[in-house]
Amino acid sequence: MALIETVNLCQRYGERDILKNVNLRIDRGEVFALIGPTGAGKTTLLRLIDLIDEPASGKIFFDGVDAAAPAAVRLGMRRRMAFVLQKPVVFNLSVHDNIACALRWRGVRGSKLKEKVNHITDVVGLSDYGNRNARQLSGGEVQRVAIARAMAIEPEVLLLDEPMANLDPLSAARIEELISSIIRQYATTIIMATHDLSQGQRLADRMAVMMGGELLQTGSSKDVFTSPRNREVAEFVGVENIIDGVIASSEDNMVTLESRGRSIEAISDYPVGAEVCACIRPEDITLALSRISSSARNSFEGEITWLVNMGPLTRVEVQCGFPLVAMVTKRSAEEMGLNKGKKIYATFKATGVHVIKRN
């Protein structure tokens, strides 16, 4: 049985639909990421799961119990969860007292209170900050205080709303390291909203892509990134090569896709005549100065239209009847003498092509 389940969950603000029939199951101990652009409905969903707001329609089940329950039951559910906001609130108190607040509200006192606060400040790396005023800390330190206050009550569910969104890169890396440490040390179920795709990949067991208040795809990070369900998801997870075409032939799931007079071979069960898109990730494309002997079924001669160095990699744009983007190492680009206008061969395997139906 899932620890948290939503069934046809909808939310409206005025005439605007914020969430549309969200169906989600999250298991106990799972780290789950909600990824999507700003305004996708991620925060709204977290607020509903935390029982702060009530949905316009639909159901939420916590540990098998319908959350549309009497106030005392709902309060009991809420006390088993903790929510860290995107812009965390800290009181005009010391770090120690900020963290102790949540425990005091639950009746913890004396030596047990001190022991718990000291333990969690050590976990989040704030042992030397206990007497500092929390409002005089940096953004990353304030976020640590907020996470410490949430974890001090030992919640079954920790909700994190864009925990690194307002931080500089170094502070964000430290908060991610802290969350990773919490995942390793505790059995807490974590639901994290983020627009950072790589962050979701690094931290989560599963993820869901949210856009326009809908869950477009749910699965492992590998499934979402390598097998996006539709064009919107493909574009969001960074598939730069999305080529429109039509299935011209099919035999034992090996299809030929026709696009702008060129043929692309791929693995797919779509029938002949289907209007589809071929998705190819830049890292799955090999560039060479001449046509190479390879098991790869797709090889196209083209001309380089643009190059951009990106640290150790070089992003290469090629026009070969349709545009392609490839990523090669900077060293390889230099050794091949790649530059704008140079003729090049772009090669990729049929298994490197993910076919989706056009909307």
Phi, psi and omega in degrees: 000133179293146176289319178232133178220135173244140183233115178048046185283128180230149174218141180229141170241106186067235179266002187261129175277119181264319175234141184231105173049058180277119178244120189213140174231126180235125184276159178299132179082001182277147171255116188238131181250130170263112181247144180168165181290168175302136180087007182284341182110009184296312181295319178302317180294319178297319180296324178290317179298323179281000178063026174286316179246164175252140181287157174293324176198168181098178186233150170234130177244130177245115182054039177085355183257131178297126182289347174280064187241173176304157186305321182295323179290317178298320178298319177299322177294315182297325181289349176266003180233158174222141187236121175256116185285161177300318174246089188295147178262129172238148181275161179282062183222174176293163176303315179304311184288329175299314181290324182290338184307309184299324179288318179298322179297339179258011173086011179280134183220171169061219186295328179294321177298311181299318181297315181294317181295316180298321180295312185287328176295328176292319180300317184268004176076032180240025184302327183268007186248006188307322183265358179285145175289127186298333182280357178257008182270165176286169181301317180294322179291321176298320179296324177295319178299315181297318179293320178298316180298322179291317184283340181300329182273003178054060183289153173284329181231127176248120179257126182238121181256104180046061188295342181245010190296323187255022186248154173289162186305319181293315179295321179297319179297322180291322178293320178297320177298321178296314179298319178299321178295318178298320179300319181288324188271333187240162178261022184294137171282127184240129173241118188237127174266132180204151172260358183271107185297314183295327177297316177298320178298317185289326191257329193265149171284317177223164178215160175231135177268121179250133174213134177057032178081006181242148170274110184275330181199139177230138178169190176292160179300324179297315180299314184293320186278329182261338181228061180300145187282329181211179185297321181299315179294317180303314180294321183292323182272010169090023173281105186278336181258101178234108190247121178287141178193186180228138177290116183265331179205158181207132177211116181053044179067007170265112186249157171246124181254125180265129179214117177054040177080003178248154181247131177241128179263140184207170175260122182194155176254013176290144184280166175301136180096348181292135176273118190225177171235137173263123180252123179230123179285141183306324182288349179267003180256129177258135177252141179213157181280342178219163180294126185256152176280119187205159175283349179296132185275348184240121178217126185228134174278137180207184180234135180289127180256341181193146174226142176221126175281132180230079184065235182282354182247160175234128178268123185242123176261130184233136174255116181226043186099326167220154182284141175229146174243128178237154175242126176231163176291151179301323179297316179298319179299319180291318181295325179275353181065039183291133176204166182301132179094350182285142176283141185209157174249129178252125186232140175206154183279157176297326179288346178272002180255122176256122185259129176234156180282140176289142178293000000 
